[in-house]
Amino acid sequence: MGRWPLVGADEVGRGPLAGPVVAAAVVLTDDAARTGWGLAGLADSKALTELQRQDLVPRIEAAAVGWAIEEGSVAEIAQYNILGASLRAMARAGRRAVAQAHHVSGMRAQLWLIDGNQRLRDCDDLEQMTVIKGDGRSRCIAAASVLAKVYRDRLMVGLDAQFPGYGLARHKGYPTPEHLAAVAALGPSSIHRLGYAPVAAAARQLGLFD
């Protein structure tokens, strides 16, 4: 992969019952992408503690020549399904990060690394490479995964105050026993994904689809 700089894109939040899916993209220079300069401890966000992820965020933002975060809303998930919403959010984040990098430094990213096995539509201006488990293999993708994870976790803590009773600050919308019980008892809120089976079942039980 001798073409630089690179933009890496990743998403967080496909599995939760509530809240948006969040995508991030990070453009790294040759030195940062090759050596991890300024990014000691960077790894797949799932392998890091909450404190480690939070510590990395300002260092990623400082090391990157461009970065961006985008949400795929609950409405977008309902319209395009979770995969489609994730890919659309990654594409938006990537385009913004590439534009920022060019504006700030004059650098044009040459290759787009995407976590997973799905290419992005309407992004043919850059060569794309899909990387299975890319957040453990590419610094660009790992950096994007950290930004997306920290952003989404903070967002869900804020939504917990707006939608009390579900425990969103603790489980971040994932289908834990606590969350499933709350959805069954309270019914889904406006930030719950009605296309997901446990949410749809609770809505039917409460007669919300009648």
KOLPA-508069 format. One line per field, with one value per residue: residue in three letters; z negated, x, y of N, C-alpha, C in turn; residue number from 1. Coordinates in Angstrom, 1 decimal. Example, Ala and Ser with C-alpha at 12.3 -4.5 7.8 and 13.67 -1.06 7.14 Angstrom:
2
aa <- c(ALA_SER)
n.pz <- c(-7.8_-7.1)
n.px <- c(13.2_12.8)
n.py <- c(-5.7_-2.2)
ca.pz <- c(-7.8_-7.1)
ca.px <- c(12.3_13.7)
ca.py <- c(-4.5_-1.1)
c.pz <- c(-7.8_-7.9)
c.px <- c(13.2_12.9)
c.py <- c(-3.3_0.0)
i <- c(1_2)
END
This chain:
210
aa <- c(MET_GLY_ARG_TRP_PRO_LEU_VAL_GLY_ALA_ASP_GLU_VAL_GLY_ARG_GLY_PRO_LEU_ALA_GLY_PRO_VAL_VAL_ALA_ALA_ALA_VAL_VAL_LEU_THR_ASP_ASP_ALA_ALA_ARG_THR_GLY_TRP_GLY_LEU_ALA_GLY_LEU_ALA_ASP_SER_LYS_ALA_LEU_THR_GLU_LEU_GLN_ARG_GLN_ASP_LEU_VAL_PRO_ARG_ILE_GLU_ALA_ALA_ALA_VAL_GLY_TRP_ALA_ILE_GLU_GLU_GLY_SER_VAL_ALA_GLU_ILE_ALA_GLN_TYR_ASN_ILE_LEU_GLY_ALA_SER_LEU_ARG_ALA_MET_ALA_ARG_ALA_GLY_ARG_ARG_ALA_VAL_ALA_GLN_ALA_HIS_HIS_VAL_SER_GLY_MET_ARG_ALA_GLN_LEU_TRP_LEU_ILE_ASP_GLY_ASN_GLN_ARG_LEU_ARG_ASP_CYS_ASP_ASP_LEU_GLU_GLN_MET_THR_VAL_ILE_LYS_GLY_ASP_GLY_ARG_SER_ARG_CYS_ILE_ALA_ALA_ALA_SER_VAL_LEU_ALA_LYS_VAL_TYR_ARG_ASP_ARG_LEU_MET_VAL_GLY_LEU_ASP_ALA_GLN_PHE_PRO_GLY_TYR_GLY_LEU_ALA_ARG_HIS_LYS_GLY_TYR_PRO_THR_PRO_GLU_HIS_LEU_ALA_ALA_VAL_ALA_ALA_LEU_GLY_PRO_SER_SER_ILE_HIS_ARG_LEU_GLY_TYR_ALA_PRO_VAL_ALA_ALA_ALA_ALA_ARG_GLN_LEU_GLY_LEU_PHE_ASP)
n.pz <- c(0.0_1.1_1.5_0.6_-1.0_-3.2_-3.6_-6.2_-7.0_-9.3_-11.2_-14.0_-16.0_-14.8_-16.0_-18.2_-19.7_-19.8_-19.0_-16.7_-14.0_-13.9_-12.0_-11.2_-9.6_-8.9_-7.8_-7.3_-7.4_-5.5_-7.4_-9.8_-9.2_-8.6_-10.8_-13.1_-14.5_-17.2_-18.0_-19.9_-21.4_-19.9_-18.7_-17.6_-18.5_-20.0_-21.5_-23.4_-26.5_-27.9_-29.0_-27.6_-25.0_-25.1_-25.7_-23.4_-21.5_-21.3_-20.4_-18.0_-16.5_-16.4_-15.0_-12.5_-9.2_-8.3_-9.4_-10.1_-11.4_-11.1_-11.5_-11.1_-11.0_-13.0_-11.4_-8.9_-9.0_-9.1_-6.5_-4.7_-5.7_-8.1_-7.2_-4.8_-5.8_-7.4_-5.4_-3.9_-5.8_-6.3_-3.8_-3.7_-5.9_-5.0_-2.6_-3.7_-5.4_-3.5_-2.0_-4.0_-4.6_-2.2_-2.0_-4.3_-4.1_-1.5_-0.6_1.2_0.7_1.7_1.5_0.3_-2.6_-3.8_-6.5_-6.6_-4.1_-2.1_0.5_1.0_2.3_4.9_4.5_6.3_6.9_5.5_5.2_3.8_1.1_-0.5_-3.8_-5.6_-9.0_-9.5_-11.4_-13.1_-11.6_-10.2_-10.7_-10.0_-9.8_-12.4_-13.9_-13.0_-14.0_-16.8_-17.1_-16.2_-18.1_-20.6_-20.2_-19.7_-22.1_-23.9_-22.9_-23.4_-26.2_-26.6_-25.4_-27.2_-29.3_-28.0_-27.4_-29.8_-31.8_-30.2_-30.5_-28.9_-29.1_-30.3_-28.7_-26.1_-24.2_-23.3_-23.0_-25.9_-28.8_-30.6_-29.0_-27.1_-28.8_-29.7_-27.3_-26.7_-28.9_-28.9_-26.3_-22.9_-22.3_-20.5_-19.5_-19.1_-17.1_-15.0_-13.2_-14.2_-15.7_-18.6_-19.4_-17.6_-18.4_-21.0_-20.5_-19.1_-21.1_-22.8_-21.3_-19.4_-16.7_-15.8)
n.px <- c(0.8_1.6_0.6_-0.1_-1.7_-3.9_-7.3_-9.3_-12.3_-14.9_-17.6_-19.8_-22.2_-24.2_-25.6_-27.2_-30.5_-31.4_-31.0_-28.6_-26.6_-23.2_-20.6_-17.2_-14.4_-11.0_-8.1_-4.8_-1.4_1.5_3.7_2.3_0.5_2.2_3.9_2.6_3.0_2.6_0.4_0.4_-0.6_-2.9_-5.6_-8.0_-11.1_-12.8_-11.0_-10.0_-10.1_-12.6_-11.4_-9.0_-9.8_-10.9_-8.6_-7.2_-8.7_-8.2_-5.5_-5.7_-7.2_-5.3_-3.2_-4.3_-4.8_-7.2_-10.5_-13.8_-17.1_-20.2_-23.7_-26.0_-29.2_-32.1_-34.3_-33.1_-32.0_-34.3_-35.3_-33.2_-32.2_-29.9_-27.4_-27.3_-27.7_-25.4_-23.3_-23.9_-23.5_-20.8_-19.7_-20.5_-19.0_-16.4_-16.1_-16.3_-14.0_-11.9_-12.2_-11.7_-9.0_-7.8_-8.3_-7.0_-4.4_-3.7_-3.3_-4.3_-6.2_-5.4_-6.3_-8.9_-9.7_-11.8_-13.6_-14.6_-16.5_-17.9_-18.1_-18.3_-21.0_-21.2_-18.8_-16.6_-14.4_-12.2_-9.9_-11.1_-10.6_-11.6_-11.4_-11.3_-12.0_-10.7_-10.3_-8.4_-6.2_-5.4_-4.2_-5.5_-8.2_-8.6_-8.3_-10.5_-12.5_-12.2_-12.9_-15.5_-16.7_-16.3_-17.7_-20.3_-20.9_-20.9_-23.0_-25.2_-25.2_-26.1_-28.6_-29.8_-30.7_-32.8_-34.5_-35.5_-35.3_-34.7_-32.0_-30.0_-27.5_-25.9_-25.9_-25.8_-27.7_-27.6_-28.8_-29.2_-30.2_-31.4_-32.1_-33.8_-35.9_-36.8_-37.7_-39.8_-41.5_-41.9_-42.4_-41.3_-39.3_-39.0_-36.5_-35.9_-35.3_-37.6_-37.6_-36.1_-36.3_-36.9_-37.8_-39.9_-41.6_-42.2_-43.6_-45.8_-47.0_-47.9_-49.8_-49.1_-48.9_-51.4)
n.py <- c(-1.2_1.5_4.0_7.3_10.2_8.2_7.4_6.2_4.5_3.7_2.2_2.4_0.8_-0.9_-3.0_-2.1_-1.6_1.0_4.4_6.2_4.8_5.3_6.8_7.2_8.9_9.1_10.8_10.1_11.1_10.0_9.4_9.1_7.1_5.0_4.7_5.2_7.5_9.6_8.3_6.2_3.2_3.0_1.0_-1.4_-0.2_-1.8_-3.3_-1.7_0.1_2.3_4.6_4.6_4.9_7.5_9.0_8.7_10.2_13.1_13.0_11.5_13.4_15.4_14.2_13.6_14.7_15.2_14.7_13.3_12.9_11.2_10.7_8.0_8.2_7.0_7.1_6.9_4.4_2.9_3.4_2.6_0.2_-1.3_-1.8_-0.3_2.3_2.5_2.4_4.7_6.7_6.3_7.0_9.7_10.7_10.1_11.7_14.3_14.3_13.9_16.2_18.2_17.6_18.2_20.9_22.0_21.1_20.8_18.3_15.3_12.6_9.2_6.6_4.7_3.1_0.7_-0.6_-3.9_-5.7_-4.3_-2.1_1.5_3.4_5.9_7.0_7.1_8.7_8.1_5.4_2.4_0.2_-2.7_-4.0_-6.7_-7.0_-4.7_-2.7_-3.8_-4.0_-1.8_1.5_3.8_3.0_2.0_4.3_5.7_4.1_4.4_7.2_7.1_5.4_6.7_9.1_8.1_6.8_8.9_10.4_8.6_8.7_11.3_11.0_9.4_11.0_12.3_10.3_8.7_5.7_3.6_3.0_3.8_5.1_3.2_0.8_1.7_1.4_-1.2_-4.6_-5.6_-7.6_-5.8_-3.7_-4.9_-5.7_-3.2_-2.1_-3.8_-3.2_-0.4_0.2_1.1_4.0_7.1_7.0_4.3_1.4_0.4_-1.6_-3.7_-6.8_-7.3_-4.8_-4.3_-6.4_-5.6_-3.3_-4.3_-5.8_-3.8_-2.7_-0.8_-0.9_-1.1)
ca.pz <- c(0.0_1.1_1.9_-0.6_-2.3_-3.2_-4.4_-6.7_-7.5_-10.1_-11.8_-15.3_-16.4_-14.0_-16.7_-19.2_-19.4_-19.8_-18.6_-15.4_-13.7_-13.8_-11.1_-11.2_-8.7_-9.3_-6.8_-8.0_-6.5_-5.3_-8.6_-10.9_-8.8_-8.6_-12.1_-14.3_-15.2_-18.0_-18.2_-20.7_-22.0_-19.0_-18.3_-17.4_-19.6_-20.9_-22.3_-24.3_-27.6_-27.7_-29.2_-26.6_-23.8_-25.3_-25.7_-22.0_-20.6_-20.9_-19.7_-16.6_-15.8_-16.1_-14.0_-11.3_-8.3_-8.1_-10.0_-10.2_-12.0_-10.6_-12.0_-10.3_-11.9_-13.1_-10.2_-7.7_-9.2_-8.7_-5.1_-3.9_-6.5_-8.9_-6.3_-3.9_-6.6_-7.8_-4.3_-3.6_-6.8_-6.1_-2.6_-4.0_-6.7_-4.2_-1.7_-4.5_-5.8_-2.4_-1.7_-5.0_-4.4_-1.0_-2.3_-5.3_-3.8_0.0_-0.3_1.7_0.3_2.9_1.4_-0.8_-3.3_-4.4_-7.3_-6.2_-2.7_-1.3_1.1_0.8_3.6_5.2_4.0_7.2_7.1_4.8_5.2_2.5_0.7_-1.7_-4.6_-6.7_-10.4_-9.2_-12.6_-13.8_-10.6_-9.6_-11.7_-9.6_-10.2_-13.9_-14.4_-12.7_-14.9_-18.1_-17.0_-16.1_-19.3_-21.7_-19.8_-19.9_-23.6_-24.6_-22.4_-24.1_-27.6_-26.5_-25.1_-28.4_-30.0_-27.3_-27.4_-31.0_-32.1_-29.4_-30.9_-27.7_-29.5_-30.7_-27.6_-24.9_-23.3_-22.9_-23.6_-27.1_-29.5_-31.2_-27.9_-26.6_-29.8_-29.7_-26.1_-26.9_-29.9_-28.5_-24.8_-22.3_-22.2_-19.1_-19.0_-19.0_-15.7_-14.9_-12.3_-15.0_-16.2_-20.0_-19.4_-16.9_-19.3_-22.2_-19.9_-18.8_-22.4_-23.4_-20.4_-18.8_-15.3_-15.5)
ca.px <- c(0.0_2.5_0.0_-0.4_-2.2_-5.0_-8.5_-9.9_-13.6_-15.5_-18.8_-20.1_-23.6_-25.1_-26.3_-28.1_-31.9_-31.8_-29.9_-28.1_-25.3_-22.2_-19.5_-16.1_-13.4_-9.7_-7.1_-3.5_-0.2_2.4_4.4_1.3_-0.1_3.2_4.6_1.7_3.6_1.6_-0.8_0.8_-1.8_-4.0_-6.0_-9.4_-11.8_-13.4_-10.0_-9.6_-11.0_-13.3_-10.4_-8.0_-10.4_-11.0_-7.3_-6.8_-9.4_-7.4_-4.3_-6.1_-7.6_-4.1_-2.4_-5.0_-4.9_-8.7_-11.4_-15.2_-18.1_-21.5_-24.7_-27.0_-30.3_-33.0_-35.2_-32.3_-31.9_-35.6_-35.4_-32.2_-31.7_-28.8_-26.2_-27.3_-27.5_-24.0_-22.5_-24.2_-22.8_-19.3_-19.4_-20.5_-17.8_-15.2_-16.1_-16.0_-12.6_-11.0_-12.3_-11.0_-7.6_-7.3_-8.4_-6.1_-3.0_-3.5_-3.1_-5.4_-6.1_-5.3_-6.9_-10.0_-9.7_-13.2_-13.7_-15.7_-16.4_-18.8_-17.7_-19.2_-21.5_-21.1_-17.5_-15.7_-13.3_-11.0_-9.8_-11.5_-10.2_-12.3_-10.4_-12.0_-11.4_-9.7_-9.9_-7.3_-5.1_-5.1_-4.2_-6.6_-9.5_-8.6_-8.5_-11.9_-13.3_-12.2_-13.6_-17.0_-17.1_-16.4_-18.8_-21.6_-21.1_-21.3_-24.3_-26.1_-25.3_-27.0_-30.0_-30.4_-31.4_-34.0_-35.4_-35.1_-36.0_-34.2_-30.7_-29.1_-26.1_-25.1_-25.7_-25.6_-28.7_-27.4_-29.9_-28.9_-31.4_-32.0_-32.7_-35.0_-37.0_-37.3_-38.5_-41.1_-42.3_-42.2_-42.6_-40.2_-39.3_-38.8_-35.1_-35.7_-35.3_-38.8_-37.3_-35.4_-37.3_-37.4_-38.5_-41.2_-42.4_-42.8_-44.6_-47.1_-47.6_-48.5_-50.8_-48.6_-49.0_-52.8)
ca.py <- c(0.0_2.6_5.3_8.1_9.7_7.2_7.7_5.0_4.7_2.6_2.6_1.8_0.9_-1.6_-3.9_-1.6_-1.4_2.4_5.4_6.1_4.2_6.4_6.5_8.2_8.8_9.7_10.9_10.2_11.3_8.9_9.1_8.6_5.8_3.9_4.5_5.5_8.7_10.3_7.4_5.1_2.6_2.9_-0.3_-1.5_0.4_-2.8_-3.9_-0.6_0.6_3.6_5.7_4.5_5.5_8.9_9.5_8.7_11.1_14.4_12.6_11.2_14.6_16.2_13.6_13.5_15.9_15.4_13.7_13.7_12.0_11.3_9.8_7.4_8.3_5.9_7.2_6.5_3.0_2.3_3.5_1.9_-0.9_-0.9_-1.8_0.8_3.5_2.5_2.7_6.0_7.5_6.2_7.8_11.2_11.1_10.1_12.8_15.4_14.2_14.1_17.7_18.9_17.3_19.0_22.4_22.3_20.8_20.6_16.9_14.6_11.1_8.4_5.3_4.7_1.8_0.6_-1.8_-4.8_-6.2_-3.6_-0.8_2.6_3.9_7.3_7.5_6.6_9.6_7.5_4.0_1.8_-1.2_-3.2_-4.7_-7.5_-6.8_-3.6_-1.9_-4.4_-4.1_-0.5_2.6_4.7_2.4_1.9_5.7_6.0_3.3_5.1_8.4_6.8_4.8_7.7_10.0_7.5_6.5_10.2_10.7_7.8_9.2_12.4_10.6_8.8_12.1_12.7_9.1_8.0_4.5_2.5_2.7_4.0_5.5_2.0_-0.2_2.4_1.0_-2.6_-5.5_-6.3_-8.0_-4.6_-2.9_-5.7_-5.6_-1.8_-1.9_-4.6_-2.6_1.0_0.3_1.8_5.4_7.6_6.6_2.9_1.0_-0.4_-2.7_-4.7_-7.8_-7.1_-3.5_-4.5_-7.3_-4.8_-2.4_-5.0_-6.2_-2.7_-2.2_0.5_-1.1_-1.4)
c.pz <- c(0.0_1.5_0.7_-0.2_-2.1_-4.0_-4.9_-7.2_-8.2_-10.7_-13.2_-15.5_-15.5_-14.8_-17.7_-18.7_-19.3_-19.4_-17.2_-15.3_-13.5_-12.9_-11.3_-10.1_-9.1_-8.1_-7.6_-6.9_-6.4_-6.6_-9.6_-10.5_-8.9_-10.0_-13.3_-15.1_-15.9_-18.4_-19.0_-21.4_-21.1_-18.6_-18.0_-18.6_-20.6_-21.8_-23.4_-25.4_-27.2_-27.9_-28.1_-25.3_-23.9_-25.3_-24.2_-21.1_-20.3_-20.1_-18.2_-15.9_-15.5_-15.0_-12.6_-10.5_-7.9_-8.8_-10.1_-10.8_-11.5_-11.3_-10.9_-11.2_-12.0_-11.9_-9.0_-7.8_-8.8_-7.2_-4.3_-4.5_-7.2_-8.1_-5.4_-4.6_-7.0_-6.6_-3.9_-4.5_-6.6_-4.9_-2.9_-4.9_-5.9_-3.3_-2.5_-4.9_-4.7_-2.0_-2.7_-4.8_-3.2_-1.3_-3.3_-4.8_-2.3_0.4_0.2_1.4_1.6_2.7_0.1_-1.3_-4.1_-5.2_-6.8_-4.7_-1.7_-0.8_0.9_2.2_3.7_4.6_5.0_7.5_6.5_5.0_3.8_2.3_-0.6_-2.5_-5.7_-8.0_-10.3_-10.4_-13.4_-12.9_-10.0_-10.6_-11.3_-10.1_-11.7_-14.5_-14.2_-13.7_-16.3_-18.1_-17.0_-17.5_-20.5_-21.4_-20.1_-21.4_-24.3_-24.1_-23.2_-25.6_-27.6_-26.2_-26.3_-29.2_-29.3_-27.3_-28.6_-31.1_-31.3_-29.8_-29.7_-28.0_-29.8_-29.5_-26.2_-23.8_-22.8_-23.6_-24.8_-27.8_-30.0_-30.1_-27.3_-27.5_-29.8_-28.4_-26.2_-27.9_-29.5_-27.1_-24.2_-22.3_-20.7_-18.6_-18.9_-17.5_-15.6_-14.0_-13.0_-15.7_-17.6_-20.1_-18.8_-17.8_-20.4_-21.7_-19.6_-20.1_-23.0_-22.4_-19.6_-17.3_-14.9_-14.7)
c.px <- c(0.9_1.9_-0.5_-0.9_-3.4_-6.1_-9.1_-11.3_-14.1_-16.8_-19.0_-21.6_-24.6_-26.1_-27.3_-29.6_-32.3_-30.6_-29.4_-26.9_-24.4_-21.0_-18.4_-15.1_-12.2_-8.7_-5.8_-2.4_0.6_3.1_3.4_0.8_0.9_3.7_3.8_2.2_2.4_0.4_-0.5_-0.4_-3.0_-4.3_-7.5_-10.1_-12.4_-12.3_-9.5_-10.6_-11.6_-12.3_-9.4_-8.5_-10.5_-9.7_-6.8_-7.4_-8.7_-6.2_-4.6_-6.4_-6.4_-3.2_-3.0_-4.9_-6.4_-9.4_-12.8_-16.0_-19.4_-22.4_-25.6_-28.2_-31.2_-33.9_-34.4_-32.1_-33.2_-35.8_-34.5_-31.7_-30.4_-27.5_-26.1_-27.1_-26.0_-23.1_-22.7_-23.5_-21.3_-18.9_-19.5_-19.3_-16.5_-15.0_-15.7_-14.5_-11.6_-11.0_-11.5_-9.5_-7.0_-7.3_-7.3_-4.6_-2.7_-3.3_-4.4_-5.2_-6.1_-6.0_-7.8_-10.0_-11.0_-13.2_-14.9_-15.5_-17.3_-18.2_-18.7_-19.7_-21.2_-19.8_-16.4_-14.5_-12.0_-11.0_-10.2_-10.9_-10.9_-11.3_-11.2_-11.2_-10.4_-9.4_-8.8_-6.1_-4.6_-5.2_-5.3_-7.9_-9.6_-8.9_-10.0_-12.8_-13.4_-13.0_-15.1_-17.5_-17.3_-17.5_-20.1_-21.9_-21.5_-22.7_-25.4_-26.3_-26.2_-28.4_-30.7_-31.2_-32.7_-35.0_-35.1_-35.9_-35.4_-32.7_-29.7_-27.7_-25.2_-24.9_-25.6_-26.6_-28.6_-28.5_-29.5_-30.2_-32.1_-32.7_-34.0_-36.2_-37.6_-38.2_-39.9_-42.0_-42.8_-42.7_-41.4_-40.4_-39.1_-37.4_-34.9_-36.0_-36.5_-38.6_-36.6_-36.4_-37.8_-38.2_-39.9_-42.1_-43.0_-43.8_-45.9_-47.8_-48.4_-49.6_-50.4_-48.8_-50.5_-53.4)
c.py <- c(1.3_3.9_6.1_9.5_8.8_7.8_6.4_5.4_3.5_3.1_1.8_1.9_0.2_-2.5_-3.4_-1.5_0.1_3.2_5.2_5.2_5.4_6.0_7.6_7.9_9.6_9.7_11.0_10.4_10.0_8.4_8.5_7.3_4.7_3.6_4.6_6.6_9.4_9.5_6.2_4.5_2.5_1.4_-0.3_-1.0_-0.6_-3.4_-2.9_-0.4_1.9_4.7_5.7_5.2_7.0_9.6_9.6_9.8_12.4_14.1_12.2_12.5_15.5_15.6_13.6_14.8_16.2_14.3_14.2_12.5_12.3_10.3_9.3_7.3_7.1_5.9_6.6_4.9_2.3_2.4_2.7_0.6_-0.5_-0.9_-0.6_2.1_3.6_3.0_4.2_7.0_7.5_7.1_9.3_11.6_11.1_11.3_14.1_15.4_14.4_15.6_18.5_18.8_18.2_20.5_22.8_22.2_20.7_19.2_16.2_13.1_10.3_7.1_5.3_3.3_1.8_-0.7_-2.6_-5.3_-5.5_-2.3_0.2_3.1_5.4_7.9_7.0_7.5_9.1_6.0_3.4_0.4_-1.6_-4.1_-5.4_-7.3_-5.7_-2.8_-2.5_-4.5_-2.8_0.6_3.6_4.3_2.4_3.3_6.1_5.3_3.9_6.4_8.1_6.3_5.8_8.7_9.3_7.2_7.8_10.6_9.9_8.2_10.4_12.0_9.9_9.8_12.4_11.5_8.3_6.6_3.3_2.1_2.9_4.4_4.3_1.1_0.4_1.9_-0.5_-3.5_-6.3_-6.7_-6.8_-3.8_-3.6_-5.6_-4.2_-1.6_-2.6_-3.9_-1.2_1.1_1.1_3.3_5.8_7.3_5.2_2.5_0.0_-1.6_-3.9_-5.5_-7.5_-5.8_-3.7_-5.4_-6.5_-3.8_-3.1_-5.4_-5.0_-2.1_-1.0_0.3_-1.2_-0.2)
i <- c(1_2_3_4_5_6_7_8_9_10_11_12_13_14_15_16_17_18_19_20_21_22_23_24_25_26_27_28_29_30_31_32_33_34_35_36_37_38_39_40_41_42_43_44_45_46_47_48_49_50_51_52_53_54_55_56_57_58_59_60_61_62_63_64_65_66_67_68_69_70_71_72_73_74_75_76_77_78_79_80_81_82_83_84_85_86_87_88_89_90_91_92_93_94_95_96_97_98_99_100_101_102_103_104_105_106_107_108_109_110_111_112_113_114_115_116_117_118_119_120_121_122_123_124_125_126_127_128_129_130_131_132_133_134_135_136_137_138_139_140_141_142_143_144_145_146_147_148_149_150_151_152_153_154_155_156_157_158_159_160_161_162_163_164_165_166_167_168_169_170_171_172_173_174_175_176_177_178_179_180_181_182_183_184_185_186_187_188_189_190_191_192_193_194_195_196_197_198_199_200_201_202_203_204_205_206_207_208_209_210)
END
